[in-house]
Amino acid sequence: MSLQPIVWQRDATVIGASDHRQQWLEKPYCLTSAIKRATHEFSVRVLAESSKPLQTVYQSDDIVYQQDHAWEREVYLCGDNTPWVYASVVFSLAKPPEVLETLGNRPLGETLFFHPDGRDVARSVMEYACIDQAQDVYLPAFNVSNQDKLYARRSVFSPSWGQVLVVEVFLDALPDYPEEN
């Protein structure tokens, strides 16, 4: 395991992603909507949901944690039943609000952007990173990948019910970015 922290950048072009990945990193404001346009069948596979001690990987200048624990939800966003994106959703408190507890197999994006409580959700500036498997973080992403390095983006959403750090790691099976309609 490497002790090197993930270096998040505000410019996606400096992390060395291919043009294919660059489009996914920079274009979709709502990743769920873009994935739905690129697949016949979209699904969310929940891997884990639990309160965890704060970890270095959760740190961002854009989120303030209220306790020494945070609640994390880990999922795969799937196209045609294949994981395309690993996502980590970290809520700023150890216990999530009901809106997050009741997500089930629904994507967070639909709640953030289309739920009545999410109408005026603020979003931080997007940050980007190349994550190395040796860093030993976001292991579920590497469990379904043949790559030693994966590209990710993150931002913090601030709906009325708290702050949420969302990290999206793009996996091998991700197809070309879908054309806009």
Residue frames as qw, qx, qy, qz and C-alpha x, y, z in Angstrom:
[[0.000, 0.889, 0.459, 0.000, 0.00, 0.00, 0.00],
 [0.399, 0.388, -0.010, 0.831, 1.30, 3.42, -0.95],
 [0.241, -0.602, -0.470, 0.599, 1.12, 6.29, 1.49],
 [0.110, 0.020, 0.304, 0.946, 0.84, 8.77, -1.38],
 [0.336, 0.506, 0.521, -0.599, -2.41, 10.72, -1.17],
 [0.450, 0.592, 0.582, 0.330, -4.59, 11.19, -4.22],
 [0.169, -0.308, 0.074, 0.933, -3.72, 14.48, -5.88],
 [0.313, 0.721, 0.617, -0.047, -6.93, 16.14, -7.02],
 [0.256, -0.076, 0.291, 0.919, -6.67, 18.75, -9.79],
 [0.338, 0.609, 0.370, -0.615, -9.14, 21.39, -10.91],
 [0.427, 0.594, -0.418, -0.538, -8.03, 20.96, -14.55],
 [0.920, 0.063, 0.357, -0.146, -8.96, 17.59, -16.05],
 [0.717, 0.662, -0.216, 0.034, -6.44, 17.92, -18.87],
 [0.034, 0.745, -0.627, 0.226, -3.43, 17.60, -16.55],
 [0.711, -0.322, 0.570, -0.258, -4.19, 14.08, -15.29],
 [0.036, -0.388, 0.847, 0.361, -3.34, 12.29, -18.54],
 [0.622, 0.294, 0.664, -0.293, -6.72, 10.80, -19.44],
 [0.293, 0.162, 0.733, 0.592, -7.42, 9.66, -23.00],
 [0.255, -0.071, -0.245, -0.933, -9.91, 11.66, -25.09],
 [0.516, -0.319, -0.744, -0.278, -12.43, 8.87, -24.43],
 [0.469, -0.452, -0.618, 0.440, -12.16, 9.32, -20.65],
 [0.155, -0.072, -0.091, 0.981, -11.78, 13.09, -20.88],
 [0.342, -0.318, -0.437, -0.769, -15.30, 13.45, -22.24],
 [0.621, -0.485, -0.614, -0.048, -16.75, 11.44, -19.37],
 [0.479, -0.270, -0.408, 0.729, -14.70, 13.39, -16.84],
 [0.099, -0.134, -0.029, 0.986, -15.68, 16.83, -18.05],
 [0.215, -0.229, -0.530, -0.787, -19.01, 16.71, -19.87],
 [0.437, -0.526, -0.669, -0.291, -21.86, 15.27, -17.87],
 [0.237, -0.469, 0.337, -0.781, -23.16, 17.49, -15.12],
 [0.783, -0.181, 0.389, -0.451, -25.44, 14.61, -14.15],
 [0.018, -0.383, 0.901, 0.202, -23.54, 11.38, -14.77],
 [0.467, 0.229, 0.816, -0.254, -26.66, 9.23, -14.37],
 [0.561, 0.681, 0.168, -0.439, -28.37, 10.98, -17.30],
 [0.284, 0.674, -0.598, -0.328, -25.34, 10.49, -19.55],
 [0.195, -0.194, 0.961, -0.004, -25.04, 6.80, -18.67],
 [0.546, 0.411, 0.634, -0.361, -28.75, 6.30, -19.34],
 [0.518, 0.725, -0.142, -0.431, -28.25, 7.78, -22.82],
 [0.197, 0.594, -0.758, -0.182, -25.38, 5.35, -23.50],
 [0.104, -0.095, 0.983, -0.115, -27.06, 2.11, -22.43],
 [0.463, -0.280, -0.658, -0.524, -30.16, 0.05, -23.03],
 [0.698, -0.570, -0.425, -0.083, -30.49, -0.82, -19.34],
 [0.093, 0.598, -0.446, 0.660, -29.22, 1.36, -16.48],
 [0.763, -0.515, -0.385, -0.058, -28.96, 0.01, -12.93],
 [0.116, -0.736, 0.488, -0.455, -27.37, 0.79, -9.59],
 [0.833, -0.122, -0.525, 0.127, -25.67, -2.02, -7.68],
 [0.387, -0.823, 0.239, -0.341, -25.28, -1.10, -4.00],
 [0.651, 0.284, -0.630, 0.316, -22.04, -2.46, -2.52],
 [0.469, -0.293, -0.610, 0.568, -22.15, -0.99, 0.99],
 [0.185, -0.742, -0.117, -0.634, -23.80, 1.66, 3.14],
 [0.710, -0.474, -0.427, 0.297, -22.45, 2.41, 6.60],
 [0.214, -0.962, 0.142, -0.095, -21.07, 4.89, 9.06],
 [0.857, 0.142, -0.176, 0.462, -17.26, 4.92, 9.03],
 [0.461, -0.670, -0.018, 0.581, -14.50, 6.79, 10.87],
 [0.324, 0.913, -0.110, -0.223, -13.32, 9.80, 8.90],
 [0.834, -0.003, 0.318, 0.450, -10.58, 8.87, 6.45],
 [0.243, -0.479, 0.292, 0.792, -8.02, 10.98, 4.62],
 [0.186, 0.212, 0.751, 0.598, -9.68, 10.08, 1.32],
 [0.023, -0.770, -0.638, -0.007, -12.82, 11.93, 2.47],
 [0.271, -0.629, -0.104, 0.722, -10.99, 15.23, 2.91],
 [0.342, 0.562, 0.426, 0.621, -11.85, 18.11, 0.62],
 [0.130, -0.046, -0.189, 0.972, -11.74, 21.88, 1.08],
 [0.347, -0.212, -0.363, -0.838, -15.40, 21.93, 0.04],
 [0.696, -0.423, -0.522, -0.253, -16.91, 19.80, 2.82],
 [0.148, -0.491, 0.571, -0.641, -17.05, 20.23, 6.58],
 [0.583, -0.205, -0.786, -0.020, -17.60, 17.10, 8.65],
 [0.454, -0.652, 0.042, -0.606, -19.64, 17.55, 11.81],
 [0.851, -0.442, 0.241, -0.147, -18.39, 14.44, 13.65],
 [0.211, -0.585, 0.758, 0.197, -15.49, 11.99, 13.63],
 [0.464, 0.168, 0.859, 0.137, -17.58, 9.58, 11.51],
 [0.379, 0.341, -0.281, -0.813, -19.20, 9.96, 8.10],
 [0.756, 0.250, 0.557, -0.235, -21.78, 7.86, 6.30],
 [0.063, 0.450, -0.671, -0.586, -20.61, 6.28, 3.03],
 [0.818, 0.359, 0.362, -0.266, -22.57, 4.61, 0.24],
 [0.138, -0.444, 0.730, 0.501, -20.60, 2.68, -2.38],
 [0.749, 0.442, 0.395, -0.295, -22.21, 1.65, -5.65],
 [0.332, -0.049, 0.674, 0.658, -21.54, 0.58, -9.19],
 [0.514, 0.559, 0.073, -0.647, -23.44, 2.48, -11.86],
 [0.501, -0.029, 0.822, 0.271, -24.09, -0.17, -14.50],
 [0.514, 0.447, -0.283, -0.675, -24.88, -0.19, -18.17],
 [0.809, 0.184, -0.466, -0.306, -26.42, -3.41, -19.45],
 [0.896, -0.437, -0.035, -0.069, -25.66, -5.03, -16.06],
 [0.783, 0.164, -0.176, 0.574, -21.91, -4.27, -16.32],
 [0.386, -0.779, -0.150, 0.472, -20.19, -1.85, -13.90],
 [0.492, 0.695, 0.134, 0.507, -19.22, 1.32, -15.79],
 [0.023, 0.677, -0.278, 0.681, -18.58, 3.61, -12.81],
 [0.546, -0.358, -0.638, 0.408, -17.73, 3.05, -9.16],
 [0.109, -0.703, -0.037, -0.702, -19.19, 5.81, -6.98],
 [0.436, -0.273, -0.635, 0.576, -18.52, 6.73, -3.38],
 [0.219, -0.725, -0.233, -0.610, -21.04, 9.03, -1.72],
 [0.467, -0.156, -0.595, 0.635, -19.93, 10.42, 1.64],
 [0.269, -0.824, -0.336, -0.369, -22.40, 12.37, 3.80],
 [0.171, 0.611, -0.393, 0.666, -20.95, 14.86, 6.28],
 [0.557, -0.446, 0.425, -0.556, -22.56, 13.18, 9.30],
 [0.131, -0.211, 0.966, -0.078, -22.42, 9.64, 10.71],
 [0.367, 0.426, 0.801, -0.203, -26.17, 9.21, 10.16],
 [0.095, 0.142, 0.533, 0.829, -27.61, 10.07, 6.76],
 [0.444, 0.163, 0.189, -0.861, -30.87, 11.95, 6.24],
 [0.686, 0.255, 0.624, -0.273, -33.90, 9.91, 5.22],
 [0.606, 0.710, -0.122, -0.336, -33.50, 10.96, 1.59],
 [0.265, 0.597, -0.754, -0.066, -30.18, 9.06, 1.46],
 [0.391, -0.175, 0.856, -0.290, -31.24, 6.14, 3.67],
 [0.672, 0.375, 0.542, -0.337, -34.12, 5.35, 1.35],
 [0.282, 0.607, -0.494, -0.554, -32.28, 5.49, -1.99],
 [0.873, 0.095, 0.470, -0.087, -32.10, 1.73, -2.37],
 [0.650, 0.085, 0.546, 0.522, -31.15, 0.96, -5.99],
 [0.304, 0.913, 0.253, 0.102, -31.95, 4.47, -7.20],
 [0.605, 0.283, -0.084, 0.739, -29.09, 6.78, -8.25],
 [0.303, -0.557, -0.320, 0.705, -28.20, 9.74, -6.08],
 [0.135, -0.010, 0.340, 0.931, -28.21, 12.02, -9.12],
 [0.218, -0.527, -0.662, -0.487, -31.97, 11.71, -9.50],
 [0.430, -0.709, -0.485, 0.278, -32.42, 12.79, -5.90],
 [0.381, -0.404, -0.008, 0.831, -29.95, 15.66, -6.13],
 [0.054, -0.060, 0.402, 0.912, -31.23, 17.08, -9.39],
 [0.329, -0.279, -0.620, -0.655, -34.89, 16.07, -9.62],
 [0.365, -0.479, -0.746, 0.286, -36.16, 15.68, -6.04],
 [0.124, -0.897, -0.287, -0.313, -38.22, 18.59, -4.66],
 [0.573, -0.779, 0.040, 0.254, -35.60, 19.06, -1.91],
 [0.682, -0.174, 0.347, 0.620, -32.84, 19.25, -4.52],
 [0.406, 0.844, 0.322, 0.137, -34.02, 22.18, -6.62],
 [0.104, 0.956, -0.207, 0.178, -31.36, 24.65, -5.50],
 [0.898, -0.315, 0.095, 0.291, -28.47, 22.30, -4.84],
 [0.075, 0.904, -0.402, -0.121, -25.08, 24.00, -4.86],
 [0.967, 0.096, 0.043, 0.230, -22.17, 22.07, -6.36],
 [0.416, -0.727, 0.319, 0.443, -18.48, 22.72, -5.81],
 [0.382, 0.699, -0.512, -0.321, -15.96, 23.00, -8.59],
 [0.994, 0.094, -0.051, -0.037, -15.17, 19.59, -10.09],
 [0.227, -0.722, 0.647, 0.090, -11.81, 18.02, -9.25],
 [0.898, 0.345, -0.236, -0.140, -10.05, 15.25, -11.18],
 [0.393, -0.639, 0.662, -0.001, -7.43, 12.59, -10.41],
 [0.718, 0.292, -0.622, -0.111, -5.62, 9.58, -11.74],
 [0.710, -0.503, 0.376, -0.320, -5.93, 6.93, -9.04],
 [0.367, 0.455, -0.812, 0.004, -3.27, 4.27, -8.75],
 [0.845, -0.251, -0.431, -0.193, -4.25, 0.79, -7.56],
 [0.610, 0.068, -0.554, 0.563, -1.26, 0.84, -5.21],
 [0.136, -0.397, 0.242, -0.875, -2.88, 3.69, -3.26],
 [0.208, -0.203, -0.927, 0.237, -5.28, 1.11, -1.83],
 [0.285, 0.339, 0.399, -0.803, -8.35, 3.35, -1.98],
 [0.657, 0.380, -0.070, -0.647, -11.54, 2.83, -3.92],
 [0.255, -0.260, 0.923, 0.127, -10.71, -0.88, -4.13],
 [0.611, 0.415, 0.635, -0.227, -14.15, -1.86, -5.49],
 [0.473, 0.785, -0.159, -0.367, -13.24, 0.07, -8.65],
 [0.126, 0.599, -0.773, -0.166, -10.09, -1.97, -9.13],
 [0.529, -0.031, 0.824, -0.199, -11.91, -5.23, -8.31],
 [0.667, 0.548, 0.496, -0.097, -13.74, -4.95, -11.66],
 [0.337, 0.895, -0.226, -0.183, -10.90, -3.40, -13.66],
 [0.923, 0.118, 0.054, 0.362, -7.86, -4.70, -15.50],
 [0.323, 0.787, -0.124, 0.510, -6.11, -1.34, -15.18],
 [0.595, -0.187, -0.436, 0.649, -3.49, -0.23, -12.64],
 [0.053, -0.204, -0.153, 0.966, -4.71, 3.37, -12.91],
 [0.081, 0.659, 0.725, 0.184, -8.22, 4.73, -13.20],
 [0.079, 0.262, 0.047, 0.961, -9.54, 8.25, -13.71],
 [0.220, -0.603, -0.727, 0.246, -11.95, 9.89, -11.32],
 [0.020, -0.504, -0.067, -0.861, -13.78, 13.09, -10.61],
 [0.324, -0.481, -0.712, 0.395, -15.28, 14.46, -7.43],
 [0.089, -0.463, -0.057, -0.880, -17.38, 17.34, -6.21],
 [0.058, -0.254, -0.753, 0.605, -19.36, 18.32, -3.14],
 [0.227, -0.541, -0.550, -0.595, -23.10, 18.88, -3.32],
 [0.048, -0.068, -0.567, 0.820, -24.80, 21.05, -0.72],
 [0.321, -0.518, -0.631, -0.480, -28.54, 20.36, -0.68],
 [0.396, -0.648, 0.078, -0.646, -30.67, 21.74, 2.16],
 [0.898, -0.408, -0.047, -0.161, -30.16, 18.53, 4.19],
 [0.714, -0.555, 0.325, 0.278, -26.32, 18.55, 4.37],
 [0.218, 0.748, -0.537, -0.325, -23.13, 18.13, 2.39],
 [0.939, 0.087, 0.332, -0.007, -22.30, 15.15, 0.18],
 [0.067, -0.642, 0.648, 0.404, -18.90, 14.33, -1.33],
 [0.896, 0.336, 0.240, -0.165, -19.37, 12.33, -4.53],
 [0.161, -0.561, 0.712, 0.391, -16.43, 10.51, -6.13],
 [0.866, 0.406, 0.149, -0.251, -16.97, 8.83, -9.50],
 [0.331, -0.491, 0.727, 0.347, -14.30, 6.43, -10.80],
 [0.705, 0.490, -0.187, -0.478, -14.59, 5.51, -14.48],
 [0.723, -0.221, 0.654, 0.023, -14.15, 1.81, -15.27],
 [0.266, -0.231, 0.771, 0.530, -12.87, -0.21, -18.25],
 [0.281, 0.416, 0.846, 0.179, -16.27, -1.12, -19.72],
 [0.155, 0.720, 0.241, -0.632, -17.41, 2.49, -20.09],
 [0.605, 0.501, 0.492, 0.374, -18.34, 3.06, -23.75],
 [0.269, 0.256, 0.163, 0.914, -17.78, 6.20, -25.80],
 [0.102, 0.339, 0.412, -0.840, -19.54, 9.27, -24.48],
 [0.322, 0.580, 0.740, 0.111, -23.07, 9.45, -25.93],
 [0.128, 0.307, 0.287, 0.898, -23.96, 12.27, -28.29],
 [0.173, 0.273, 0.446, -0.835, -26.22, 14.94, -26.86],
 [0.230, 0.548, 0.786, 0.172, -29.86, 14.82, -28.02]]
